[in-house]
Amino acid sequence: MNNQYDVAVIGGGIVGSMTARTLSQYRLRILVIDRAYDVGECATKANSGVLYPGFHHREGSLKGLSCVGGNRMYDTICRELGVPMRRVGSLYAAFGPEGEKLLKKKYERGLANGTPELQILSGDEARRLEPGLSGDVVRALYTPFTGIISPFKLAVNTALSAAQNGVEFLFDTAVTGIRPADEKRRQQKGEPDLQDMEGPVELLTTGGSVFTRFVVNAAGDGAAGIEAMVKPQELVVKPRRGQFFIFDKQKAEAPVLSHVLYQAQEKDEGGTLIAPTIDGNIIAGPTSEDVRTYDNTDTTEEGLAHVERVAKKILPGIDMGSVITSFAGVRANITNVEKEQKDFVVRRSSGFMVSLLGIKNPGMTAAPYLAQKVTEELVKLGMPLEPNPDYDPVLREQKPFLQESPERQAALYREDPRYARVICRCEKITEGDILHVLRSPLPPRSLNGFKKRLRTGMGRCQGGFCTARIVEIFCRETGCRPEEFMKSRDRSPVVKGRIRDAEGMEE
Amino acid sequence: MLKEWKNNGVMFYDVAVVGGGPAGMAAAVSARENGAGSVVMLERDQRTGGVLNQCIHDGFGVFEFGESLTGPEYALRWKRIFDSSGAVCMCNAAVINMEKVSGSPAADGDVAAGAGRAGGSGDFRVAGGSGGSGDSDDSGIAADSFSFRLTVSSVEHGLCYILCRAVIMAAGCRERSAGQLKIPGARPAGVMTAGAAQYMMNVKNLKPGLSAVILGTGDVGLIMARRMTLEGIRVKMIVGTEPSGLMRNYIQCVKDLRIPLRFGCTVSKISGRKRITGVTVSSVNEKGEPVGPGRYIHCDTLIIAAGMIPERELWEDLHTPGVFFCGNVYKSYDTADAVSASGRNAGKAAADWLAGGSGVMDELAVDALNESRRLTAEEAGIISGYMEDFSGRRSLFCIRCPKGCLIKVTDRGAAGAAGNASGLQISGNKCPNGSDYALQEIFSPRRVVTSTVLVADGSLLPVKTSGPVPRDRMADVIEACRRVRLDAGKIAVGQVIIADVCGTGADLISTGEVG
């Protein structure tokens, strides 16, 4: 890999990957840099998996427009990328007069932002749509537009599509500084004013230097820090944590929940929702609390109790005994702008950089729209838009063996009988599937990487059966030692070596 | 319908047994012995034995075979019995779906109708196979007499189907996961269930960590406490809300190795952003909820031993005519012996049902074998507070078998007065092993040591000492195991690996097979 690029995208989350894919439609050398081991390791993998309808956000805000605009783009994107998505619809519920006022406000916002097919339903009408809905709900705002999707599959497939179209990826690499690429400018007296400067620039990273004409700063929790390298910061961005429960898979013949359920914030509900997931589970959350550092993805007793309370309030029949796991994610939250005025920030940071700041909910929904907006901003900075004749939006992807058609199964089995050896029996993933993803342009490099691509470890047994087998296969295929295989990133080894070492033994 | 399935590789059997562990093997053998006809046993792993393959410790088979065997030995004994039963075994074959075939006797719930249910004379007819030219094998097989269709992912055959008249579910259980416990805190590397850690250590030759806390006082947790300690992993504490393990495991795993054990506690928080750095242990109230600030314990591994859940996702209805459940998929059994008895019952019931009978399983016989001494709350108080009292010269629990007889030892004074040379009177034991154990335990405690040795191809061979060795020599024996590397080649169960290991008088022998 050479280190001269037209665009360097800092951050391989859903926004960075989507932007890279959008840019790969043009003749540009593009590099995505992420400090984690994989794409989508932060807020991208720790959200509710909901494509928001757009009525939550202030009329005409970038949040609102990008939410509705982005959401609309997902039918095509999901088809192109082979990512399952279903528009299950949502109900925003009010339990009393306060809630009804808020509901009316959301209705107006939805109309202004372009949310299609909005309807205000009575409590009974809502319960006809969703029988498990609490009897105390008096009114609900309904739209069929709200969708559910797997954030992991979306992130990985978006990145794979970008890679298929020539985008390069650099992982385990953090950007530590930016300076002019030009020797002359660097030697000028005083600090160079990066803000007005044009590229090319040199990105200093933990993995060496990267030279690039343009930079997209989609670094999520690191975005403010990256932008601060080129311009003074007026926004204060702080970590905000959200905790979730995941429940076991629903029975197809008797589902407990079919729609995404929101609640009007009459008491302390926060933005906590409960929703079906595209894989058949149920997810509830998030909470919303400030934490000191971005790596604080702890769950807490209070937080999980809050999610339980709010979930039971709107769906009294939810069985807490069917919880299979809980987790938390941290998003970048702008704190020095008042809540009602707070919005996504997509802006020119300097003559070579466009930054995205404060991208929290509805970030995933908005990602395709934001990617186009970033492209427009780059064009204003002088980026050429010559079409890439080899661009192919369609990702040719293989499904896991046990989900394929009988004809494909027969062909795959002939290719390698290990396609029939079940490794993750909860999610029905086989050794052939594991070997297949290891051969992809963006192979998993950690246990979480397999989880994102194949759902290993996400089922009932939560990795009890498959983990040791995956460690063994990975070490066999890559030659790495067991203690070098990480769960997520550096210094998170799944095991600590071998019980019996081969070296230095007697016969 | 038959034609369509044949093209995808279909096999016909009277009985399909899902799972090749102790329950499945016993069920398959029993079904054959009771005239069920053709029997196929489907095992997901590359060998039979199920969880027994990772249970390298002993204590299995005391009722079935009259010996204390290791898990692998018990599994191989059953394999021999299975191999001569006429049942067919498919390994590397995972059942991924099971459905009732409509219009079949089972679908109609017609338990009474005998006609047409049995498959025939007992020789199995295998038709179809991948490639679909099997039309000529039709030879009178009536498609509608097959009640169930199993979809199987088989390394040998690819994706294929099994049509059968009865199914015996012997798929075992899974462990309760850490996620289900909803422990607040981080989700770092290093948190795993006891069974997963056991599989890692004893089969895959992987070291789960360097220092551990074990949450859960059940048998798997206790067994792992000992196994990890013997392999140099520091077990800092075992915590749980209440005692639930077998007495013999408390003695052998906790007391012997002086591992701190606390009841009335739980892990209330996990710390560590990448790999676990420690846990907070808190007391619990009557509802099992953590109270108080708790105490932080540094560790890099958290082992969860929080109970078993039957694996019934493939088929949940316990009362479907023609479907029989045995072993841990049915309920939690304490011993493999009881699991085998349960499998025998299911095989017999399936054969009975196929012949037109009611197919009811008799669990009473199984319950008798399930007799085992569990630690009670009172005893827990004694063990956790005053361990030394217990193997003092007053009373002790025998560990030779799961019954765990409480043996009372009284000093009678003059030698010979009580009929034994030691001058001690021994009572409470239900068999001679108990008095033998009591004397040994008081004067020179001995233990059978079980461990693994490395084979040249990287796999692990389970081993044990041919008899108990002095307890204070256990560490030496384990160290000897660490130094062994066996050449690849055929190794049989019982083969001597090291004669007179460490001069203890016992040999180190293989309890598994290679080649």
HADDOCK unambig.tbl for C-alpha pairs under 7 A between the chains (distance, minus, plus):
assign (segid A and resid 297 and name CA) (segid B and resid 186 and name CA) 6.37 0.50 0.50
assign (segid A and resid 298 and name CA) (segid B and resid 184 and name CA) 6.92 0.50 0.50
assign (segid A and resid 298 and name CA) (segid B and resid 185 and name CA) 4.37 0.50 0.50
assign (segid A and resid 298 and name CA) (segid B and resid 186 and name CA) 4.34 0.50 0.50
assign (segid A and resid 299 and name CA) (segid B and resid 184 and name CA) 4.90 0.50 0.50
assign (segid A and resid 299 and name CA) (segid B and resid 185 and name CA) 4.81 0.50 0.50
assign (segid A and resid 299 and name CA) (segid B and resid 186 and name CA) 6.50 0.50 0.50
assign (segid A and resid 300 and name CA) (segid B and resid 184 and name CA) 4.80 0.50 0.50
assign (segid A and resid 300 and name CA) (segid B and resid 185 and name CA) 5.99 0.50 0.50
assign (segid A and resid 301 and name CA) (segid B and resid 184 and name CA) 5.81 0.50 0.50
assign (segid A and resid 323 and name CA) (segid B and resid 180 and name CA) 5.89 0.50 0.50
assign (segid A and resid 324 and name CA) (segid B and resid 179 and name CA) 5.46 0.50 0.50
assign (segid A and resid 324 and name CA) (segid B and resid 180 and name CA) 4.69 0.50 0.50
assign (segid A and resid 325 and name CA) (segid B and resid 179 and name CA) 3.89 0.50 0.50
assign (segid A and resid 325 and name CA) (segid B and resid 180 and name CA) 5.48 0.50 0.50
assign (segid A and resid 325 and name CA) (segid B and resid 182 and name CA) 6.55 0.50 0.50
assign (segid A and resid 326 and name CA) (segid B and resid 179 and name CA) 6.30 0.50 0.50
assign (segid A and resid 326 and name CA) (segid B and resid 182 and name CA) 6.40 0.50 0.50
assign (segid A and resid 413 and name CA) (segid B and resid 158 and name CA) 6.12 0.50 0.50
assign (segid A and resid 417 and name CA) (segid B and resid 155 and name CA) 5.55 0.50 0.50
assign (segid A and resid 417 and name CA) (segid B and resid 158 and name CA) 6.93 0.50 0.50
assign (segid A and resid 418 and name CA) (segid B and resid 155 and name CA) 6.25 0.50 0.50
assign (segid A and resid 420 and name CA) (segid B and resid 153 and name CA) 5.21 0.50 0.50
assign (segid A and resid 420 and name CA) (segid B and resid 154 and name CA) 5.50 0.50 0.50
assign (segid A and resid 420 and name CA) (segid B and resid 155 and name CA) 4.96 0.50 0.50
assign (segid A and resid 420 and name CA) (segid B and resid 158 and name CA) 5.81 0.50 0.50
assign (segid A and resid 420 and name CA) (segid B and resid 159 and name CA) 6.95 0.50 0.50
assign (segid A and resid 421 and name CA) (segid B and resid 92 and name CA) 6.39 0.50 0.50
assign (segid A and resid 421 and name CA) (segid B and resid 153 and name CA) 6.94 0.50 0.50
assign (segid A and resid 421 and name CA) (segid B and resid 154 and name CA) 6.69 0.50 0.50
assign (segid A and resid 421 and name CA) (segid B and resid 155 and name CA) 5.63 0.50 0.50
assign (segid A and resid 422 and name CA) (segid B and resid 94 and name CA) 6.56 0.50 0.50
assign (segid A and resid 461 and name CA) (segid B and resid 174 and name CA) 6.67 0.50 0.50
assign (segid A and resid 461 and name CA) (segid B and resid 175 and name CA) 7.00 0.50 0.50
assign (segid A and resid 461 and name CA) (segid B and resid 177 and name CA) 6.20 0.50 0.50
assign (segid A and resid 462 and name CA) (segid B and resid 177 and name CA) 6.32 0.50 0.50
assign (segid A and resid 464 and name CA) (segid B and resid 193 and name CA) 6.55 0.50 0.50
assign (segid A and resid 464 and name CA) (segid B and resid 196 and name CA) 5.32 0.50 0.50
assign (segid A and resid 465 and name CA) (segid B and resid 196 and name CA) 6.65 0.50 0.50
assign (segid A and resid 468 and name CA) (segid B and resid 200 and name CA) 5.92 0.50 0.50
assign (segid A and resid 487 and name CA) (segid B and resid 189 and name CA) 5.82 0.50 0.50
assign (segid A and resid 491 and name CA) (segid B and resid 274 and name CA) 6.06 0.50 0.50
assign (segid A and resid 491 and name CA) (segid B and resid 275 and name CA) 6.68 0.50 0.50
assign (segid A and resid 492 and name CA) (segid B and resid 189 and name CA) 5.55 0.50 0.50
assign (segid A and resid 492 and name CA) (segid B and resid 274 and name CA) 4.47 0.50 0.50
assign (segid A and resid 492 and name CA) (segid B and resid 275 and name CA) 4.62 0.50 0.50
assign (segid A and resid 493 and name CA) (segid B and resid 189 and name CA) 6.35 0.50 0.50
assign (segid A and resid 493 and name CA) (segid B and resid 275 and name CA) 6.70 0.50 0.50
assign (segid A and resid 494 and name CA) (segid B and resid 189 and name CA) 5.46 0.50 0.50
assign (segid A and resid 494 and name CA) (segid B and resid 190 and name CA) 6.09 0.50 0.50
assign (segid A and resid 495 and name CA) (segid B and resid 206 and name CA) 6.68 0.50 0.50
assign (segid A and resid 495 and name CA) (segid B and resid 207 and name CA) 5.85 0.50 0.50
assign (segid A and resid 495 and name CA) (segid B and resid 208 and name CA) 4.75 0.50 0.50
assign (segid A and resid 495 and name CA) (segid B and resid 209 and name CA) 6.06 0.50 0.50
assign (segid A and resid 496 and name CA) (segid B and resid 207 and name CA) 5.40 0.50 0.50
assign (segid A and resid 496 and name CA) (segid B and resid 208 and name CA) 5.81 0.50 0.50
assign (segid A and resid 496 and name CA) (segid B and resid 209 and name CA) 5.08 0.50 0.50
assign (segid A and resid 497 and name CA) (segid B and resid 206 and name CA) 5.91 0.50 0.50
assign (segid A and resid 497 and name CA) (segid B and resid 207 and name CA) 5.18 0.50 0.50
assign (segid A and resid 498 and name CA) (segid B and resid 205 and name CA) 5.48 0.50 0.50
assign (segid A and resid 498 and name CA) (segid B and resid 206 and name CA) 4.31 0.50 0.50
assign (segid A and resid 498 and name CA) (segid B and resid 207 and name CA) 4.83 0.50 0.50
assign (segid A and resid 499 and name CA) (segid B and resid 201 and name CA) 6.41 0.50 0.50
assign (segid A and resid 499 and name CA) (segid B and resid 205 and name CA) 5.24 0.50 0.50
assign (segid A and resid 499 and name CA) (segid B and resid 206 and name CA) 5.46 0.50 0.50
assign (segid A and resid 499 and name CA) (segid B and resid 207 and name CA) 5.03 0.50 0.50
assign (segid A and resid 500 and name CA) (segid B and resid 205 and name CA) 6.32 0.50 0.50
assign (segid A and resid 500 and name CA) (segid B and resid 454 and name CA) 6.22 0.50 0.50
assign (segid A and resid 500 and name CA) (segid B and resid 482 and name CA) 6.39 0.50 0.50
assign (segid A and resid 505 and name CA) (segid B and resid 483 and name CA) 5.35 0.50 0.50
assign (segid A and resid 505 and name CA) (segid B and resid 484 and name CA) 6.25 0.50 0.50
assign (segid A and resid 505 and name CA) (segid B and resid 485 and name CA) 6.04 0.50 0.50
assign (segid A and resid 506 and name CA) (segid B and resid 483 and name CA) 5.76 0.50 0.50
assign (segid A and resid 506 and name CA) (segid B and resid 484 and name CA) 5.65 0.50 0.50
assign (segid A and resid 506 and name CA) (segid B and resid 485 and name CA) 6.13 0.50 0.50
assign (segid A and resid 507 and name CA) (segid B and resid 484 and name CA) 5.83 0.50 0.50
assign (segid A and resid 507 and name CA) (segid B and resid 485 and name CA) 5.06 0.50 0.50
assign (segid A and resid 507 and name CA) (segid B and resid 486 and name CA) 6.13 0.50 0.50
